[in-house]
């Protein structure tokens, strides 16, 4: 996996596990083969802001073009698809699939209980628990599993939307 693919997968993991109540919305522009996100003002009152994955604001002509392609109903999304956020149940299922591979791990019960308590607002609860301190091996396995799960979800979603997401761009 290249560093660009890895960055994109981490960004997607962050985007897909963001709270469904968040004011952020995440997108993929299939024409430009790039990711971006928007912040919608509270109560939809004010200017929509666009940002590149690293948090840099998109302004000027690039902003205007994205805005028109995103909101104009006559151009049928202009090659832009919204990245679907995982709900609490989907987040739990991914983490349970991982934990079921390692039933004998000494912290298995503690991790399993944390996943049960997973809230809608949290990203993957295992990200906070498996930190690499003392459980380095499990940390590397979780990280690889999580990125593979995100890749699978995004690939399937993109196929259903009729778009191919290029993670290497």
C-alpha positions as CSV (number, residue, x, y, z in Angstrom):
1,X,0.0,0.0,0.0
2,X,1.4,3.4,-1.0
3,X,1.6,6.3,1.4
4,X,-1.1,8.1,-0.6
5,X,-3.4,5.1,-0.4
6,X,-2.8,4.8,3.4
7,X,-3.5,8.5,3.9
8,X,-6.7,8.2,1.9
9,X,-7.8,5.2,3.9
10,X,-7.1,6.9,7.2
11,X,-9.0,9.9,6.0
12,X,-11.9,7.7,4.9
13,X,-11.9,5.9,8.3
14,X,-12.2,9.3,10.0
15,X,-14.9,10.4,7.6
16,X,-16.9,7.2,7.7
17,X,-16.8,6.9,11.5
18,X,-17.7,10.6,12.1
19,X,-21.0,11.1,13.9
20,X,-24.0,11.1,11.7
21,X,-25.1,14.2,13.6
22,X,-21.9,16.1,12.6
23,X,-22.0,19.2,10.5
24,X,-19.3,17.8,8.3
25,X,-20.1,16.0,5.1
26,X,-17.4,14.1,3.2
27,X,-17.2,13.7,-0.6
28,X,-15.3,12.1,-3.5
29,X,-15.0,14.0,-6.7
30,X,-14.7,11.3,-9.4
31,X,-13.9,13.9,-12.1
32,X,-10.9,15.3,-10.3
33,X,-10.2,12.0,-8.4
34,X,-10.0,13.8,-5.0
35,X,-11.6,13.9,-1.6
36,X,-13.0,16.9,0.2
37,X,-15.4,17.8,3.0
38,X,-17.8,20.5,3.8
39,X,-19.0,22.2,6.9
40,X,-22.6,23.2,6.9
41,X,-23.4,26.1,9.1
42,X,-25.8,25.6,12.0
43,X,-29.4,25.8,10.8
44,X,-28.1,25.9,7.2
45,X,-27.8,29.7,7.7
46,X,-24.6,31.0,6.2
47,X,-21.9,30.0,3.7
48,X,-21.0,26.4,3.1
49,X,-17.3,25.8,3.5
50,X,-15.2,23.3,1.6
51,X,-11.9,21.8,2.7
52,X,-9.2,19.5,1.3
53,X,-8.5,16.4,3.3
54,X,-5.6,18.1,5.2
55,X,-8.0,20.8,6.3
56,X,-6.9,23.5,3.8
57,X,-9.9,25.7,2.8
58,X,-11.0,25.5,-0.9
59,X,-11.6,29.0,-2.1
60,X,-12.1,31.1,-5.2
61,X,-12.9,29.5,-8.6
62,X,-12.4,26.0,-7.1
63,X,-14.9,26.7,-4.4
64,X,-17.4,28.0,-6.9
65,X,-17.1,25.1,-9.3
66,X,-17.5,22.5,-6.5
67,X,-20.5,24.4,-5.0
68,X,-22.2,24.5,-8.4
69,X,-21.5,20.8,-9.2
70,X,-22.7,19.8,-5.7
71,X,-25.9,21.8,-5.4
72,X,-27.1,22.1,-9.0
73,X,-29.9,19.5,-9.6
74,X,-29.5,19.8,-13.4
75,X,-26.0,18.3,-13.5
76,X,-26.9,15.2,-11.4
77,X,-24.2,15.6,-8.8
78,X,-21.4,16.4,-11.3
79,X,-19.4,13.3,-10.5
80,X,-19.5,14.0,-6.8
81,X,-20.6,11.4,-4.3
82,X,-21.1,11.7,-0.6
83,X,-19.1,9.3,1.5
84,X,-21.6,7.4,3.6
85,X,-21.0,7.5,7.4
86,X,-21.2,4.3,9.3
87,X,-23.9,4.1,12.0
88,X,-23.3,2.7,15.4
89,X,-24.3,-0.9,14.4
90,X,-21.9,-0.9,11.4
91,X,-19.1,0.4,13.6
92,X,-19.8,-2.3,16.2
93,X,-19.9,-5.1,13.5
94,X,-16.5,-4.2,12.1
95,X,-15.0,-4.2,15.6
96,X,-16.7,-7.4,16.6
97,X,-15.4,-9.1,13.5
98,X,-11.9,-8.1,14.5
99,X,-12.3,-9.2,18.1
100,X,-13.8,-12.5,17.2
101,X,-10.5,-13.4,15.5
102,X,-8.6,-12.9,18.8
103,X,-10.9,-14.5,21.5
104,X,-8.1,-15.5,23.7
105,X,-6.5,-12.1,24.0
106,X,-6.1,-11.1,27.7
107,X,-8.0,-7.9,27.2
108,X,-10.7,-9.4,25.0
109,X,-13.6,-8.9,27.5
110,X,-12.7,-5.3,28.2
111,X,-12.6,-4.5,24.4
112,X,-15.8,-6.4,23.8
113,X,-17.6,-4.5,26.5
114,X,-16.3,-1.2,25.1
115,X,-17.6,-2.1,21.6
116,X,-21.0,-2.8,23.1
117,X,-21.0,0.7,24.6
118,X,-20.0,2.2,21.3
119,X,-21.9,5.5,20.8
120,X,-23.1,7.1,17.6
121,X,-20.8,10.1,18.2
122,X,-17.6,8.1,18.7
123,X,-15.3,6.9,16.0
124,X,-14.1,3.3,16.4
125,X,-13.9,2.8,20.2
126,X,-11.0,0.3,19.7
127,X,-8.9,3.1,18.3
128,X,-8.8,4.7,21.7
129,X,-8.3,1.4,23.5
130,X,-5.7,-0.4,21.4
131,X,-3.0,2.3,21.4
132,X,0.2,0.3,20.8
133,X,1.3,0.7,24.4
134,X,1.9,-2.9,25.6
135,X,-0.2,-4.4,22.8
136,X,1.8,-3.4,19.8
137,X,1.0,-6.6,17.9
138,X,-2.7,-6.2,18.4
139,X,-2.5,-2.5,17.4
140,X,-0.9,-3.4,14.1
141,X,-3.5,-6.1,13.4
142,X,-6.4,-3.8,14.3
143,X,-5.0,-1.0,12.1
144,X,-4.6,-3.3,9.1
145,X,-8.1,-4.8,9.7
146,X,-9.7,-1.4,10.0
147,X,-8.2,-0.1,6.8
148,X,-9.2,-3.2,4.9
149,X,-12.8,-3.0,6.2
150,X,-12.9,0.7,5.2
151,X,-11.6,-0.2,1.8
152,X,-14.3,-2.8,1.3
153,X,-17.1,-0.5,2.5
154,X,-16.0,2.3,0.2
155,X,-15.4,0.1,-2.8
156,X,-18.9,-1.5,-2.5
157,X,-20.6,1.8,-1.9
158,X,-18.8,3.4,-4.9
159,X,-19.8,0.5,-7.1
160,X,-23.4,0.9,-6.1
161,X,-23.1,4.6,-6.9
162,X,-21.6,3.8,-10.3
163,X,-18.2,5.4,-9.5
164,X,-14.8,4.0,-9.1
165,X,-12.8,5.6,-6.2
166,X,-9.1,5.9,-6.9
167,X,-7.3,5.7,-3.5
168,X,-3.9,6.2,-5.1
169,X,-4.6,9.7,-6.4
